[in-house]
Amino acid sequence: MIVTKLDIPEVMLIEPNVFGDARGFFFESFNQNAFGQTVGRNEVFVQDNHSRSAKHVLRGLHYQIQKPQGKLTRVIRGVVFDVAVDIRKSSPTFGKWVGAELSEFNHRQLWIPAGFAHGFIVLSESADFLYKTTNYYAPQYERCIAWNDPAIGIDWQISGEPRLSLKDQQGLSLDAAEVFE
């Protein structure tokens, strides 16, 4: 497994060892010991989520202000651009973002610790997106930051407008949103 710290070092790109031949491939998509040793954290995951989305669907930027969730994300079908935004006010990278392309072909995963807003956009015709969380979903604490907040300036890697849910259309600007101290 290769772990790369991104420009925000707490967010890490994980590339598993994939063993393939003419029959297909095999890789460990998660191993608690390996994750703890390579990422340097002993997180406990309590929930797995699976979403399927069509091309140019953008989900995010989501987070829970209480009961925050760390997320380990991956794609099993299709291609997405996955983004994490640092919303920890005391952090030197507050308001900065990092992103990575995750796909069924590259098998990459993104580790996004608690304290970050998260979102992704589907670049292929559709995508199945999986993620493990370190805390349970608590809708009463869920918040949303606007995907297109100019103060953050995310390059979503598409031209035109994405397809958004009503909740994501109502996302707040970073300066108006509840954030972590």
C-alpha positions in Angstrom: 0.0 0.0 0.0 1.3 3.5 -0.9 0.0 6.4 1.2 0.6 9.9 -0.1 -0.1 13.0 2.1 -1.8 15.6 0.0 -1.3 19.4 0.3 -3.3 19.2 3.4 -1.2 16.5 5.1 -4.1 15.0 7.2 -5.9 14.1 4.0 -4.2 11.0 2.4 -4.4 9.2 -0.9 -4.2 5.5 -0.4 -3.2 3.2 -3.3 -3.6 -0.5 -2.4 -1.4 -3.3 -3.8 -3.5 -4.8 -6.6 -2.7 -8.2 -7.9 -4.0 -8.9 -11.3 -3.8 -11.3 -14.2 -5.9 -12.5 -17.2 -8.6 -13.7 -14.7 -9.1 -10.3 -13.0 -7.6 -8.8 -9.9 -7.5 -9.0 -6.1 -6.7 -6.4 -3.4 -7.5 -5.8 0.2 -9.9 -2.9 0.2 -9.5 -2.5 3.9 -7.2 -4.0 6.6 -7.5 -2.4 10.1 -3.8 -3.1 11.0 -2.4 -1.8 7.7 -4.6 1.3 7.8 -3.5 2.1 11.4 0.2 1.5 10.6 0.3 3.4 7.3 -2.1 6.3 8.0 -0.8 6.5 11.6 -4.2 6.5 13.2 -6.2 3.7 14.8 -9.7 4.9 13.7 -12.7 2.7 14.3 -15.2 2.6 11.4 -18.8 2.1 12.4 -20.8 2.5 9.2 -20.4 1.8 5.5 -22.3 3.8 2.9 -22.9 3.3 -0.8 -24.3 5.8 -3.2 -24.9 5.6 -7.0 -25.0 8.8 -8.9 -25.3 9.8 -12.6 -22.8 11.9 -14.6 -22.2 15.5 -13.2 -24.1 14.8 -10.0 -22.3 16.7 -7.3 -22.8 15.7 -3.6 -21.5 18.0 -1.0 -19.9 19.7 0.7 -21.2 17.8 3.7 -20.1 17.4 7.3 -21.5 16.9 10.8 -20.9 19.7 13.2 -21.4 17.4 16.1 -20.5 13.7 16.0 -18.1 14.5 13.2 -17.1 11.7 10.8 -13.8 10.7 9.4 -14.3 9.1 5.9 -12.4 6.5 3.9 -13.8 6.8 0.4 -13.4 4.7 -2.8 -15.2 4.0 -6.1 -16.1 0.6 -7.3 -17.8 1.6 -10.6 -17.1 4.7 -12.6 -14.9 7.8 -12.0 -15.3 10.6 -9.5 -13.4 13.7 -8.4 -13.4 13.5 -4.6 -12.8 16.7 -2.5 -12.0 17.5 1.2 -12.1 21.1 2.6 -10.4 22.0 5.9 -13.1 23.6 8.0 -11.0 23.7 11.3 -10.7 27.4 12.1 -7.5 26.8 14.1 -5.8 25.0 11.2 -3.2 26.7 9.1 -5.0 25.2 6.0 -8.5 26.4 7.0 -10.6 27.0 3.9 -8.2 25.1 1.6 -9.2 22.1 -0.4 -7.6 19.0 -1.9 -9.0 16.5 -4.4 -8.2 13.3 -6.1 -9.6 11.2 -8.9 -10.9 7.9 -7.7 -12.1 5.2 -10.1 -12.8 1.6 -10.6 -9.5 1.4 -12.5 -7.1 3.1 -10.1 -8.6 1.5 -6.9 -7.5 4.6 -5.0 -9.0 5.6 -1.6 -9.1 8.9 0.1 -8.8 9.3 3.9 -10.6 12.4 5.1 -10.4 12.9 8.9 -13.1 14.5 11.0 -13.0 18.3 10.8 -13.3 18.4 7.0 -16.2 19.0 4.6 -16.5 16.4 1.9 -17.9 16.3 -1.6 -17.5 14.6 -4.9 -18.6 14.9 -8.5 -19.2 12.1 -11.0 -17.1 12.3 -14.1 -18.2 9.1 -15.8 -21.8 8.1 -17.0 -22.5 6.9 -13.4 -20.5 5.9 -10.4 -20.9 3.7 -7.3 -19.2 5.5 -4.4 -18.4 3.7 -1.1 -17.2 5.2 2.1 -16.6 4.0 5.7 -17.3 6.5 8.5 -15.9 6.8 12.0 -19.2 8.0 13.4 -22.9 7.3 12.7 -25.0 9.5 10.5 -26.7 12.1 12.6 -29.0 14.2 10.3 -29.7 16.8 13.0 -26.0 17.8 12.9 -25.4 17.6 9.2 -24.4 20.9 7.5 -23.6 21.8 3.9 -21.2 24.4 2.5 -21.8 25.7 -1.0 -20.0 23.7 -3.7 -19.1 26.8 -5.6 -18.1 29.1 -2.7 -15.5 31.5 -4.3 -13.6 31.8 -1.0 -12.8 28.1 -1.4 -12.4 28.0 -5.2 -12.7 24.3 -5.9 -11.9 23.3 -9.5 -14.5 20.5 -9.9 -13.1 19.5 -13.3 -16.3 20.0 -15.3 -17.6 22.8 -17.5 -21.2 23.9 -16.9 -23.4 23.4 -13.9 -23.5 20.2 -11.9 -26.6 18.3 -10.9 -27.4 19.1 -7.3 -30.0 18.0 -4.7 -32.1 20.7 -3.1 -30.0 20.4 0.1 -26.8 21.0 -1.9 -28.4 24.0 -3.7 -28.9 25.6 -0.3 -25.3 25.2 0.9 -23.9 28.2 2.9 -20.8 30.1 2.2 -17.8 29.1 4.3 -17.9 32.4 6.2 -21.6 31.9 7.1 -21.3 28.1 8.0 -20.7 26.6 11.4 -17.2 25.3 11.4 -14.9 23.5 13.9 -12.7 25.5 16.2 
